Amino acid sequence: MLLLLFAVFSSAGGQIMLKHGMKGAAAAAGRDGGSVALRAAGSPWVVLGLVVFAVSALAWMTTLAKVPLSVAYPFNALGYLLIVLAGATVLHERTSLWTWGGSLLVVVGLVTVMAGQQG
């Protein structure tokens, strides 16, 4: 279970790093010219995000070797929630009430699925 949570959290963390790096790369390319892709390739946040995401993929594969897919996969919903929360707090993205309401439904769904796994 700990490895599963690590896979989900590191995947979300990697995505946040990628978004932060790509935002900076796009801004630099827009300001100074040049290719966004080349700026991204030289961005420490993009490179670190890719590494963290790759580590999360390895953790996910190891998890799948040990845990039934029907147990592991619903935890990806937790990753969605982490992304919405980090997008709003870390990246300062506007998040609508509809998104928060949908996120609440995801939480209810995740709790429901996990309760079904326990019983």
C-alpha distances in whole Angstrom, upper triangle without the diagonal:
4,5,5,6,9,10,11,12,14,15,17,18,20,21,23,24,26,27,29,30,32,33,35,36,38,39,41,42,43,45,46,46,45,42,38,37,38,38,34,34,35,33,31,28,28,28,25,23,24,22,19,19,19,16,14,15,15,11,11,13,11,8,11,12,10,8,11,13,13,10,9,12,13,10,13,15,13,15,18,18,17,20,23,22,23,25,27,27,27,29,31,31,32,30,32,32,31,28,27,27,26,23,23,23,20,18,20,19,15,15,18,15,12,15,16,13,13,17
4,5,5,6,9,10,10,12,14,15,16,18,20,21,22,24,26,27,28,30,31,33,34,36,37,39,40,42,43,44,44,43,40,37,35,37,36,32,32,33,31,28,26,26,25,22,21,22,20,17,17,18,15,13,15,14,10,11,14,12,9,13,14,12,11,15,15,17,13,11,14,15,12,14,16,14,14,18,18,17,19,22,21,21,24,26,25,24,27,29,30,31,30,32,32,31,28,27,28,26,23,24,24,21,19,21,21,17,17,20,18,15,18,20,17,17,21
4,5,5,6,9,10,10,12,14,15,16,18,20,21,22,24,25,26,28,30,31,32,34,36,37,38,40,42,42,42,40,38,34,33,34,33,30,29,31,28,26,24,24,23,20,19,19,17,14,14,14,11,9,11,10,6,8,10,8,6,10,11,10,10,13,14,16,13,10,13,15,12,13,16,14,14,18,18,17,19,22,22,21,24,26,25,24,26,29,29,31,30,32,32,32,28,27,29,27,24,25,25,22,20,23,22,18,19,22,19,17,20,21,18,19,22
4,5,5,6,9,10,11,13,14,15,17,19,20,21,23,25,26,27,29,31,31,33,35,36,37,39,41,42,42,40,37,34,32,34,33,29,29,31,29,26,24,24,23,21,19,19,18,15,14,14,12,9,11,11,7,7,10,9,6,9,11,10,9,11,11,13,10,7,9,11,8,10,12,11,11,15,15,14,17,19,20,20,22,24,24,23,25,28,27,29,27,29,29,28,25,25,26,23,20,22,22,18,17,20,18,14,16,18,16,14,17,18,15,17,20
4,5,5,6,8,10,11,12,14,15,17,18,20,21,23,24,26,27,29,30,31,33,35,36,37,39,40,40,39,36,33,31,33,32,28,29,30,27,25,22,23,23,20,18,19,18,14,14,15,13,10,12,13,9,9,13,12,10,12,15,14,12,15,14,15,12,9,11,11,8,9,11,9,9,13,13,12,14,17,17,17,19,21,21,20,22,25,25,27,25,27,27,26,23,22,24,22,18,19,20,17,15,18,17,14,15,18,16,14,17,19,16,17,21
4,5,5,6,8,10,10,12,14,15,16,18,20,21,22,24,25,27,28,30,31,32,34,36,37,38,38,37,34,31,29,31,29,26,26,27,25,22,20,20,19,16,15,16,14,11,11,12,10,7,10,11,7,9,12,11,10,13,15,14,14,17,16,18,15,12,13,14,11,11,14,11,11,14,15,13,15,18,17,16,19,22,21,20,22,24,25,27,26,28,29,28,25,24,26,24,21,22,23,20,18,22,21,17,19,22,20,17,21,22,20,21,25
4,6,5,6,9,10,10,12,14,15,16,18,20,21,22,24,26,26,28,30,31,32,34,36,37,37,35,32,29,27,29,28,24,24,26,23,21,19,19,18,16,14,14,13,10,9,10,8,5,7,8,5,5,9,9,8,11,13,13,13,15,14,16,14,10,11,13,10,9,12,11,9,13,14,12,14,17,17,17,19,22,21,20,21,24,24,26,25,27,28,27,24,24,25,23,20,22,22,19,18,21,20,17,19,21,19,17,21,22,20,21,25
4,6,5,6,9,10,11,13,14,15,17,19,20,21,23,25,26,27,29,30,31,33,35,36,36,34,31,28,27,29,28,24,25,26,24,22,19,19,19,17,14,15,15,11,10,12,11,7,9,11,9,8,12,13,11,12,16,15,14,16,14,15,13,10,10,10,7,6,9,7,5,9,10,9,10,14,14,14,16,18,19,18,19,22,21,23,21,24,24,24,20,20,22,19,16,18,19,15,15,18,17,14,16,19,17,15,19,20,18,20,24
4,5,5,6,9,10,11,12,14,15,17,18,20,21,23,24,26,27,29,30,32,33,34,35,33,31,27,26,28,26,23,24,25,22,20,17,17,18,15,12,14,14,10,10,13,11,8,11,13,11,11,14,15,13,16,19,18,17,19,18,19,16,13,14,14,10,9,11,8,6,10,10,8,9,13,12,11,14,16,16,15,17,19,19,22,20,23,24,24,20,19,22,20,17,19,20,16,16,19,19,16,17,21,19,18,21,23,21,22,26
4,5,5,6,8,10,10,12,14,15,16,18,20,21,22,24,26,27,28,30,31,32,32,31,28,25,23,25,24,20,21,22,19,17,14,14,14,11,9,11,10,6,7,9,8,5,9,11,9,10,13,14,13,16,18,19,18,20,19,20,18,15,15,16,13,11,14,12,9,12,13,10,11,15,15,13,15,18,17,15,17,20,20,23,22,25,26,26,22,22,25,23,20,22,23,20,19,23,22,19,21,24,22,21,24,26,24,25,29
4,5,5,6,9,10,11,12,14,15,16,18,20,21,22,24,26,27,28,30,31,31,29,26,23,22,23,23,19,19,21,19,17,14,13,14,12,9,10,10,7,5,8,8,5,7,10,10,9,12,14,13,15,18,19,18,19,17,19,18,14,13,14,12,9,12,11,7,10,12,10,10,13,14,13,14,17,17,16,16,19,19,22,21,23,25,24,20,21,23,21,18,21,21,18,18,22,20,18,21,23,21,20,24,25,23,25,29
4,5,5,6,9,10,11,12,14,15,17,19,20,21,23,24,26,27,29,30,30,29,26,23,22,24,22,19,20,21,19,17,14,14,15,13,10,11,12,9,8,12,12,9,11,14,13,12,16,17,16,18,21,21,20,21,19,20,19,15,14,15,12,9,11,9,6,8,9,6,6,10,10,9,10,14,14,12,13,16,16,18,17,20,21,21,17,17,20,18,15,18,19,16,16,20,19,17,19,22,21,20,24,25,24,26,29
4,5,5,6,9,10,11,12,14,15,17,18,20,21,23,24,26,27,28,29,28,25,22,21,22,21,17,18,19,16,14,11,12,13,10,7,10,11,7,8,11,11,9,12,15,14,14,17,19,18,20,23,23,22,24,22,23,22,18,18,18,15,13,14,12,9,11,12,8,8,12,11,9,11,14,13,11,12,15,16,19,18,22,23,23,20,20,23,21,18,21,22,19,19,23,22,20,22,25,24,23,26,28,27,28,32
4,5,5,6,9,10,10,12,14,15,16,18,20,21,22,24,26,27,27,25,22,19,18,19,18,14,15,16,14,12,9,9,10,7,4,6,8,5,5,8,9,8,11,13,13,14,16,18,18,20,22,23,23,24,22,24,23,19,18,19,16,14,16,14,11,13,14,11,10,14,14,11,13,16,16,13,13,17,17,20,20,23,25,25,21,22,25,23,20,23,24,21,22,25,24,22,25,27,26,25,29,30,28,30,34
4,5,5,6,9,10,10,12,14,15,16,18,20,21,22,24,25,25,24,21,17,17,19,17,14,15,17,14,14,10,9,11,10,6,8,11,9,7,11,12,11,12,15,15,15,18,20,20,21,24,25,24,25,22,24,23,19,18,18,16,13,14,14,10,11,13,10,8,11,13,10,10,14,14,12,11,15,14,17,17,20,23,22,18,19,22,20,18,21,22,19,20,24,23,21,24,26,25,25,28,30,28,30,34
4,5,5,6,9,10,11,12,14,15,17,18,20,21,23,24,24,24,21,18,18,19,17,14,16,17,14,13,9,10,12,11,7,10,12,10,10,14,15,13,15,18,18,18,21,23,22,24,27,27,26,28,25,26,25,22,20,20,18,15,16,14,11,11,12,10,7,10,11,7,7,11,11,8,8,12,12,15,15,19,21,21,18,18,21,20,18,21,22,20,20,24,24,22,24,27,26,26,29,31,30,32,35
4,5,5,6,8,10,11,12,14,15,17,18,20,21,22,23,22,20,16,16,17,15,12,13,14,10,9,5,6,9,7,5,8,10,9,9,13,14,13,15,18,18,19,21,23,23,25,27,28,28,29,27,29,27,24,23,23,20,18,19,18,14,15,16,13,11,14,14,10,11,14,14,10,10,14,14,18,19,22,25,25,21,22,25,24,21,24,26,23,24,28,27,25,28,31,29,29,32,34,33,34,38
4,5,5,6,8,10,10,12,14,15,16,18,20,21,20,19,17,13,12,14,13,9,11,12,9,10,6,5,8,8,5,7,10,10,9,12,14,14,15,18,19,19,21,23,23,25,27,29,28,29,27,28,28,24,23,23,21,18,19,19,15,15,17,15,12,15,16,13,12,15,16,13,11,15,15,18,19,22,25,25,21,23,26,24,22,25,27,24,25,28,28,26,29,31,30,30,33,35,33,35,38
4,5,5,6,9,10,10,12,14,15,16,18,20,20,19,17,13,13,15,13,10,13,14,11,12,9,8,11,11,9,11,14,13,12,15,17,16,18,21,21,21,24,26,26,27,30,31,30,31,28,29,29,25,23,24,22,19,19,18,15,14,16,14,11,12,14,11,9,13,13,11,8,12,11,15,16,19,22,22,19,20,23,22,20,23,25,22,24,27,27,25,28,31,30,30,33,35,34,36,39
4,6,5,6,9,10,11,12,14,16,17,18,19,19,17,13,14,16,13,10,13,13,10,10,7,8,11,11,9,12,14,14,14,17,19,18,20,23,23,23,26,28,28,29,32,33,32,33,31,32,31,28,26,26,24,21,22,20,17,17,18,15,12,14,14,11,10,13,13,9,7,11,11,15,17,20,23,24,21,22,25,24,22,25,27,25,26,29,29,28,30,33,32,32,35,37,36,38,41
4,5,5,6,9,10,11,12,14,15,16,17,16,14,11,11,12,9,7,10,10,6,7,5,5,8,9,8,10,13,13,14,16,18,18,20,22,23,24,26,28,28,30,32,33,33,34,32,34,33,29,28,28,26,23,24,23,19,19,21,18,15,17,18,15,13,16,16,13,11,14,15,18,20,24,27,27,24,25,28,27,25,28,30,28,29,32,32,30,33,36,35,34,38,39,38,40,43
4,5,5,6,8,10,10,12,14,15,15,14,12,8,9,11,8,6,10,11,8,10,8,7,10,12,10,12,15,15,15,17,20,19,20,23,24,24,27,29,29,30,33,34,34,35,32,33,33,29,28,28,26,23,24,23,20,19,21,19,16,17,19,16,14,17,18,15,12,15,14,18,19,23,26,26,23,25,28,26,25,28,30,27,29,32,32,30,33,36,35,35,38,39,38,41,44
4,6,5,6,9,10,11,12,14,15,15,13,10,12,13,10,9,13,13,10,12,10,10,14,14,13,15,18,18,17,20,22,22,23,26,27,27,29,32,32,33,35,37,36,37,34,35,35,31,29,29,27,24,25,24,21,20,21,19,16,17,18,15,12,15,16,13,10,12,12,15,17,21,24,24,22,23,27,25,24,28,29,27,29,32,32,31,34,36,35,36,39,40,40,41,45
4,5,5,6,9,10,10,12,13,13,12,9,11,12,9,8,12,11,8,10,9,10,13,14,13,15,18,18,19,21,23,23,25,27,28,29,31,33,33,35,37,39,38,39,36,38,37,34,32,32,30,27,27,27,23,23,24,21,18,20,20,17,15,17,17,14,12,14,15,18,20,24,27,28,25,26,30,29,27,31,33,30,32,35,35,34,36,39,38,38,42,43,42,44,47
4,5,5,6,8,10,10,11,10,9,6,8,8,5,5,9,9,7,10,10,9,12,14,13,15,18,19,19,21,23,23,24,27,28,29,31,33,33,34,37,39,38,39,37,38,38,34,32,33,31,28,29,28,24,24,26,23,20,22,23,20,18,20,21,17,15,17,17,20,23,26,30,30,27,29,32,31,29,33,34,32,33,37,36,35,38,40,39,40,43,44,43,45,48
4,5,5,6,8,10,10,10,8,5,9,10,8,8,12,12,11,14,13,12,15,17,16,17,20,21,21,23,25,25,26,29,30,30,32,35,35,36,38,40,39,40,37,39,38,35,33,33,32,28,29,29,25,24,26,24,20,21,23,20,17,20,21,18,15,17,16,19,21,24,28,28,25,28,31,29,29,32,33,31,33,37,36,35,38,40,39,40,43,44,44,46,49
4,6,5,6,8,9,11,11,9,12,13,10,11,14,14,12,15,14,14,17,19,18,20,22,23,23,25,28,28,29,32,33,33,35,37,37,38,41,43,42,43,40,41,41,37,35,36,34,30,31,30,27,26,27,25,22,22,23,20,18,20,20,18,14,16,16,19,22,24,28,29,26,28,31,31,30,33,35,33,34,38,38,37,40,42,41,42,45,46,46,48,51
4,5,5,6,7,8,9,8,11,11,7,10,13,11,11,14,14,14,16,18,18,20,22,23,24,26,28,28,30,32,33,34,36,38,38,40,42,44,43,44,42,43,43,39,37,38,36,33,33,32,29,28,29,27,24,25,26,23,21,23,23,20,17,19,19,22,25,28,32,32,30,31,35,34,33,36,38,36,37,41,40,39,42,45,44,44,47,49,48,50,53
4,5,5,5,5,6,6,9,9,7,9,12,12,12,16,16,15,17,20,19,20,23,24,24,26,29,29,30,32,34,34,36,38,39,40,42,44,44,45,42,43,43,40,38,38,36,33,34,33,30,29,31,29,25,26,28,25,22,24,25,22,19,21,21,23,26,29,33,33,30,33,36,35,34,37,39,37,38,42,41,40,43,45,44,45,48,49,49,51,54
4,6,5,8,9,8,12,13,11,13,16,16,15,18,18,17,20,22,22,23,26,27,27,29,31,31,32,35,36,36,38,41,41,42,44,46,45,46,43,44,44,41,39,39,37,34,34,34,31,29,31,29,26,26,28,25,22,24,25,23,19,20,20,22,25,28,31,32,29,32,35,34,33,37,38,37,38,42,41,41,44,46,45,46,49,50,49,52,55
4,6,9,11,11,15,14,12,14,17,16,16,19,19,19,21,23,23,25,27,28,28,31,33,33,34,37,38,38,40,43,43,44,47,48,48,49,46,47,47,43,41,41,40,36,37,36,33,32,33,31,28,28,29,26,24,25,26,23,20,21,21,23,27,29,33,34,32,34,37,36,35,39,40,39,40,44,44,43,46,48,47,48,51,52,52,54,57
4,7,10,11,14,13,10,14,16,15,15,18,19,19,21,23,24,25,27,29,29,31,33,34,35,37,39,39,41,43,44,45,47,49,49,50,47,48,48,44,43,43,41,38,39,38,35,34,35,33,30,31,32,29,26,28,28,25,23,24,24,27,30,33,36,37,35,37,40,39,38,41,43,41,43,46,46,45,48,50,49,50,53,54,53,55,59
4,7,9,12,11,10,13,15,15,15,19,20,19,21,24,24,24,27,29,28,30,33,33,34,36,38,38,40,42,43,44,46,48,48,49,46,47,47,44,42,42,41,37,38,38,34,33,35,33,30,31,32,29,27,29,30,27,24,25,25,27,30,33,37,37,34,37,40,39,38,41,43,41,43,46,45,45,48,50,49,49,53,54,53,55,58
4,7,9,8,8,11,12,12,14,18,18,17,19,22,22,22,25,27,26,27,30,31,31,34,36,36,37,40,41,41,44,46,46,47,44,46,46,42,40,41,39,36,37,37,33,33,35,33,29,31,32,29,27,29,30,27,24,26,26,28,31,34,37,37,35,37,40,38,38,41,42,40,42,45,45,44,47,49,48,48,52,52,51,54,57
4,5,5,6,9,10,11,12,16,17,15,16,20,19,19,22,24,23,24,27,28,28,31,33,33,34,37,38,38,40,43,42,43,40,42,42,39,37,38,36,33,34,34,30,30,32,30,27,28,30,27,25,28,29,26,23,25,24,27,29,32,36,35,33,35,38,36,35,39,40,38,40,43,42,41,44,46,45,45,49,49,48,51,54
4,6,5,6,9,10,10,14,14,12,14,17,16,16,19,21,20,22,25,25,25,28,30,30,31,34,35,35,38,40,39,40,37,39,39,36,33,34,33,29,30,31,27,26,28,27,23,25,26,24,21,24,25,22,19,22,21,24,26,28,32,32,29,31,34,32,32,35,36,34,36,39,38,37,40,42,41,42,45,46,45,47,50
4,5,5,6,9,10,13,13,10,12,15,15,14,17,19,18,19,22,23,23,25,28,28,29,31,32,33,35,37,37,38,35,37,37,34,32,33,32,28,30,30,26,26,28,26,23,25,27,24,22,25,26,23,21,23,23,25,27,30,33,33,30,32,35,33,32,36,36,34,36,39,38,36,40,42,40,40,44,45,43,46,49
4,5,5,7,9,12,13,11,12,16,16,15,18,20,20,20,23,25,25,27,29,29,30,33,34,35,37,39,39,40,38,40,40,36,34,36,34,31,32,32,29,29,31,29,26,28,29,26,24,27,28,25,22,25,25,28,30,33,36,36,33,35,38,36,35,38,39,37,38,42,41,39,42,45,43,43,47,47,46,48,52
4,5,5,6,10,11,10,11,14,14,15,17,19,19,20,23,24,25,27,29,29,31,33,34,35,37,39,39,40,38,40,39,36,34,35,33,30,31,31,27,27,29,27,24,26,27,24,22,25,25,22,19,22,22,25,28,31,34,34,31,33,36,35,33,37,38,35,37,40,40,38,41,43,42,42,46,47,45,48,51
4,5,5,8,9,6,8,11,11,11,14,16,16,17,20,21,21,23,25,26,27,29,30,31,33,35,35,37,34,36,36,32,30,32,30,26,28,27,24,24,26,24,21,23,24,21,19,23,23,20,17,21,20,24,25,29,32,32,29,30,33,32,30,34,35,32,34,37,36,35,38,40,38,38,42,43,42,44,47
4,6,8,10,7,7,11,11,10,13,15,15,16,19,20,20,22,24,25,26,28,30,31,33,35,35,37,34,36,36,32,31,33,31,28,29,29,25,26,28,25,23,25,27,23,22,26,26,22,20,24,24,27,29,32,35,35,31,33,36,34,33,36,37,34,36,39,38,36,39,41,40,40,43,44,42,45,48
4,6,9,8,8,11,12,12,14,16,17,18,20,22,23,24,26,27,28,30,32,33,35,37,37,39,37,39,38,34,33,35,32,30,31,30,27,27,29,26,24,27,27,24,23,26,26,22,20,24,24,28,30,33,36,36,33,34,38,36,34,37,39,36,37,41,40,38,41,43,42,41,45,46,44,46,50
4,5,5,6,9,10,11,13,14,15,17,19,20,21,23,25,26,27,29,30,32,34,35,35,37,35,37,36,32,31,32,30,27,29,28,24,25,26,23,21,23,24,20,19,22,22,18,17,20,21,24,26,30,33,33,30,31,34,33,31,34,36,33,34,38,37,35,38,40,39,39,42,43,42,44,47
4,6,5,6,8,10,10,12,14,15,16,18,20,21,22,24,26,27,28,30,32,33,34,36,34,36,35,31,30,31,29,26,28,26,23,24,25,22,20,23,23,19,19,22,21,17,17,20,21,25,27,30,33,34,30,31,34,33,31,34,35,32,33,37,36,34,36,39,38,37,41,42,40,42,45
4,6,5,6,9,10,10,12,14,15,16,18,20,21,22,24,26,26,28,30,31,31,33,31,33,32,28,27,28,25,23,24,23,19,20,21,18,16,19,19,15,16,18,18,14,13,17,18,22,23,27,29,30,26,27,30,29,27,30,32,29,29,33,33,30,33,36,35,34,37,39,37,39,42
4,5,5,6,9,10,10,12,14,15,16,18,20,21,22,24,25,27,29,30,30,32,30,32,31,27,26,27,25,22,24,23,19,20,22,19,16,19,20,17,16,20,19,16,15,18,19,22,23,27,30,30,26,27,30,29,27,30,31,28,29,33,32,30,33,35,34,34,37,38,37,39,42
4,5,5,6,9,10,11,12,14,15,17,19,20,21,23,24,26,28,29,30,32,30,32,31,27,26,28,26,23,25,24,20,22,24,21,19,22,23,19,19,23,22,19,18,22,22,26,27,30,33,33,29,30,33,31,29,32,33,30,31,35,34,31,34,37,35,34,38,39,37,39,42
4,5,5,6,8,10,11,12,14,15,16,18,20,21,22,24,26,27,28,30,28,30,29,25,25,26,23,21,23,22,18,20,22,18,17,20,20,17,18,21,20,17,17,20,21,25,26,29,32,32,28,29,32,30,27,30,32,29,29,33,32,29,32,35,33,32,36,37,35,37,40
4,5,5,6,8,10,10,12,14,15,16,18,20,21,22,24,26,26,28,25,28,26,23,22,23,20,18,20,19,15,17,18,15,14,17,18,14,15,18,18,15,15,18,19,22,23,26,28,28,24,25,28,26,24,27,28,25,26,29,29,26,29,32,30,29,33,34,32,34,37
4,6,5,6,9,10,10,12,14,15,16,18,20,21,23,25,25,27,24,27,26,22,21,23,21,18,21,20,16,18,20,18,16,19,20,17,18,21,21,18,18,22,21,25,25,28,31,30,26,28,30,28,26,29,30,26,27,31,29,27,30,32,30,30,34,34,32,34,38
4,5,5,6,9,10,11,12,14,15,17,18,20,22,23,24,26,24,27,26,22,22,24,21,19,22,21,17,20,22,19,18,21,22,19,20,23,23,20,20,24,24,27,28,31,33,32,29,29,32,30,27,30,31,28,28,32,30,28,30,33,31,30,34,34,32,34,37
4,5,5,6,9,10,10,12,14,15,16,18,20,21,22,24,22,25,23,19,19,21,18,16,19,17,14,17,18,15,15,18,19,16,17,21,20,17,18,22,22,25,25,28,30,30,26,27,29,27,24,27,28,25,25,28,27,25,27,30,28,27,30,31,29,31,34
4,5,5,6,9,10,10,12,14,15,16,19,20,20,22,20,22,21,17,17,19,16,14,17,16,12,15,17,14,13,17,18,16,17,20,20,18,18,22,21,24,24,27,29,28,24,25,28,25,23,26,26,23,23,27,25,23,25,28,26,25,29,30,27,29,33
4,5,5,6,9,10,11,13,14,15,17,19,20,22,20,23,22,18,18,20,18,16,19,18,15,18,20,18,17,21,22,20,21,24,24,22,22,25,25,28,28,31,32,31,28,29,31,28,26,29,29,25,26,29,28,25,28,30,27,26,30,31,28,30,34
4,5,5,6,9,10,11,12,14,16,17,18,20,19,22,21,17,17,20,17,16,19,18,15,18,20,18,18,21,22,20,21,25,24,22,22,26,26,29,28,31,33,32,29,29,31,29,26,28,29,25,25,29,27,24,27,29,26,25,29,30,27,29,32
4,5,5,6,9,10,10,12,14,15,16,18,16,19,17,14,14,16,13,12,15,14,11,15,17,14,15,18,19,17,19,22,22,20,21,24,24,27,26,29,30,29,25,26,28,25,23,25,25,22,22,25,23,20,23,25,23,22,25,26,24,26,29
4,5,5,6,9,10,10,12,15,15,17,15,18,17,13,13,16,14,12,16,16,13,16,18,17,17,20,21,20,21,25,25,23,23,27,26,29,27,30,31,30,26,27,29,26,24,26,26,22,23,26,24,21,24,26,23,22,26,26,24,26,29
4,5,5,6,9,10,11,13,14,16,15,19,18,14,15,18,16,15,19,18,16,19,21,20,20,23,24,23,24,28,28,26,26,30,29,32,31,33,35,33,30,30,32,29,27,29,29,25,26,28,26,23,26,27,25,23,27,27,24,26,30
4,6,5,6,9,10,11,12,15,14,17,15,12,13,16,13,13,17,16,14,17,19,18,18,22,22,21,23,26,26,24,26,29,28,31,30,32,33,32,29,29,30,28,25,27,27,23,23,26,24,21,23,25,22,20,24,24,22,23,27
4,5,5,6,9,10,10,12,11,14,12,9,10,13,11,10,14,14,12,15,18,17,17,21,22,21,23,26,26,25,25,28,28,30,28,30,31,30,26,27,28,25,23,25,24,21,21,23,21,18,21,22,19,18,22,22,19,21,25
4,5,5,6,9,10,12,11,14,14,11,12,15,14,13,17,17,16,19,21,20,21,24,25,25,26,29,30,28,29,32,31,33,32,34,35,33,30,30,31,28,26,28,27,24,24,26,24,21,23,25,21,20,24,24,21,23,26
4,5,5,7,9,12,12,15,14,11,13,16,15,15,19,18,17,21,23,21,23,26,27,26,28,31,31,29,30,33,33,35,34,36,36,35,32,32,33,30,28,29,29,25,25,27,25,22,24,25,22,20,24,24,20,22,25
4,5,5,6,9,9,12,10,8,10,13,11,12,16,16,15,18,20,19,21,24,24,24,26,29,29,28,29,32,31,34,32,34,34,32,29,29,30,27,25,26,26,22,22,24,21,18,20,21,18,17,20,20,17,18,22
4,5,5,7,6,10,10,7,9,12,12,13,16,17,16,19,21,21,22,25,26,26,28,30,31,30,31,34,33,34,32,34,34,33,29,30,30,27,25,27,26,22,22,24,21,18,20,21,18,17,20,19,16,19,21
4,6,8,9,13,12,10,13,16,16,16,20,20,20,23,25,24,25,28,29,29,31,34,34,33,34,37,36,38,36,38,38,36,33,33,34,31,29,30,29,26,26,27,25,22,23,24,21,19,22,22,18,20,23
4,7,9,12,11,10,13,15,15,16,19,19,20,23,24,24,26,28,29,29,31,34,34,33,34,37,36,38,36,38,38,36,33,33,33,31,28,29,28,25,24,26,23,20,22,22,19,17,20,19,16,17,20
4,6,8,7,6,10,12,12,14,17,17,18,20,22,22,24,26,27,27,29,32,32,32,33,35,34,36,34,35,35,33,30,30,30,27,25,26,25,22,21,22,20,17,18,19,15,14,16,16,12,14,17
4,5,5,6,9,11,12,14,16,17,18,20,22,23,24,26,28,28,30,32,33,33,34,36,35,36,33,35,34,32,30,30,29,26,25,25,24,21,21,21,18,16,17,17,13,13,15,14,11,13,15
4,5,5,6,8,10,11,14,15,16,18,20,21,22,24,25,26,28,30,31,31,31,34,32,33,31,32,32,29,27,27,27,24,22,23,22,18,19,20,16,14,16,16,13,13,16,14,12,15,17
4,6,6,7,10,11,13,15,16,17,19,21,22,23,25,26,28,30,31,31,32,34,32,33,30,31,30,28,26,26,25,22,21,21,19,16,17,17,14,12,14,13,9,10,13,11,9,12,14
4,6,6,8,10,12,13,15,17,18,19,21,22,23,25,26,28,29,29,31,32,31,32,29,30,29,28,25,25,24,22,20,20,19,16,15,16,13,11,12,12,8,8,11,10,7,10,13
4,6,6,8,10,11,12,14,16,16,18,20,21,22,24,26,27,27,28,30,29,30,27,29,29,27,24,24,24,21,19,20,19,15,15,17,14,11,13,14,11,10,13,13,11,13,16
4,5,6,8,10,11,12,14,15,16,18,20,21,22,24,26,26,26,28,27,28,25,26,26,24,21,22,22,19,17,18,17,13,14,15,13,10,13,14,10,11,14,14,12,15,18
4,5,6,8,10,11,12,14,15,17,18,20,21,23,24,25,25,27,25,26,23,24,23,21,19,19,19,16,14,15,13,10,10,12,9,6,9,10,7,8,12,12,11,14,16
4,5,5,7,9,10,11,13,15,16,17,19,21,21,22,23,25,24,25,22,23,23,22,19,18,19,16,14,15,14,11,10,12,11,7,10,12,10,9,13,14,12,14,17
4,5,5,7,9,10,11,13,14,15,17,19,20,20,21,23,21,22,20,21,22,20,17,17,18,15,13,15,14,10,11,14,12,9,13,14,12,12,16,17,15,18,21
4,5,5,6,9,10,11,13,14,15,17,19,19,20,21,20,20,17,19,18,17,14,14,14,11,9,11,10,7,8,10,9,7,10,12,11,11,15,16,15,18,20
4,5,5,6,9,10,11,12,14,16,16,17,18,20,19,20,17,19,19,18,14,14,15,13,10,11,12,8,8,11,10,8,10,13,12,12,15,17,16,18,21
4,5,5,6,9,10,10,12,14,15,15,16,18,17,19,16,18,19,18,15,14,16,14,11,13,14,11,11,14,14,11,14,17,15,15,18,20,19,21,24
4,5,5,6,9,10,10,12,14,15,15,16,15,16,13,15,16,15,11,11,13,11,8,11,12,9,10,13,12,11,14,16,16,16,19,21,20,22,25
4,5,5,6,9,10,11,12,13,14,15,14,15,12,14,14,14,10,9,11,10,6,9,11,8,8,12,12,11,13,16,16,16,18,20,20,22,25
4,6,5,6,8,10,10,11,12,14,13,15,13,16,16,16,13,12,15,13,10,12,14,12,11,15,15,13,15,18,18,18,21,23,22,23,27
4,5,5,6,8,10,10,10,12,11,13,11,14,16,15,12,12,15,13,10,14,15,13,13,17,17,15,18,21,20,20,23,25,25,26,29
4,6,5,6,9,10,10,11,9,10,8,10,12,12,8,8,11,10,8,11,13,11,12,16,16,15,18,20,20,21,23,25,25,27,30
4,5,5,6,8,9,10,10,11,9,12,13,14,10,9,13,13,9,12,15,13,13,16,17,16,18,21,21,21,24,26,26,27,30
4,5,5,5,7,8,9,11,11,14,16,17,13,13,16,16,13,15,18,16,16,20,20,19,21,24,24,23,26,28,28,29,32
4,6,6,5,6,5,8,8,12,14,15,12,12,15,15,13,16,18,17,17,21,21,20,23,25,25,25,28,30,30,31,34
4,6,6,5,5,6,6,10,12,14,11,10,14,15,13,15,18,17,17,20,22,21,23,26,26,26,29,31,31,32,35
4,6,5,8,9,10,13,15,17,14,13,17,17,15,17,20,19,19,22,23,22,24,27,27,27,29,32,32,33,36
4,6,8,11,12,16,18,20,16,16,20,20,17,20,22,21,21,24,25,24,26,29,29,28,31,33,33,34,37
4,5,9,11,15,17,19,16,16,20,20,18,20,23,21,22,25,26,25,27,30,30,30,33,35,34,36,39
4,6,9,12,15,17,15,15,18,19,17,20,22,22,22,25,26,26,28,30,31,31,33,35,36,37,40
4,6,10,13,14,12,13,16,16,15,18,20,20,21,24,25,24,26,29,29,30,32,34,34,36,39
4,7,10,11,10,11,14,15,14,17,19,19,20,23,24,24,26,28,29,30,32,34,35,36,39
4,7,8,6,7,10,11,11,13,15,16,17,19,20,21,23,25,26,27,29,31,31,33,35
4,5,5,7,9,10,11,13,14,15,17,19,20,21,23,25,26,27,29,30,32,33,35
4,5,5,6,8,10,10,12,14,15,17,18,20,21,22,24,26,27,29,30,32,33
4,5,5,6,8,10,11,12,14,15,16,18,20,21,22,24,26,27,29,30,32
4,5,5,6,9,10,10,12,14,15,16,18,20,21,22,24,26,27,29,30
4,5,5,6,9,10,11,12,14,15,17,18,20,21,22,24,26,27,29
4,5,5,6,9,10,11,12,14,16,17,19,20,21,23,25,26,27
4,5,5,6,9,10,10,12,14,15,16,18,20,21,23,25,26
4,5,5,6,9,10,10,12,14,15,16,18,20,21,23,25
4,5,5,6,9,10,11,12,14,15,16,18,20,21,23
4,5,5,6,9,10,10,12,14,15,16,18,20,21
4,5,5,6,9,10,10,12,14,15,17,18,20
4,5,5,6,8,10,11,12,14,15,17,19
4,6,5,6,9,10,10,12,14,15,17
4,5,5,6,9,10,11,12,14,16
4,5,5,6,8,10,11,12,15
4,6,5,6,9,10,11,13
4,6,5,6,9,10,11
4,5,5,6,9,10
4,5,5,6,9
4,5,5,7
4,5,5
4,6
4
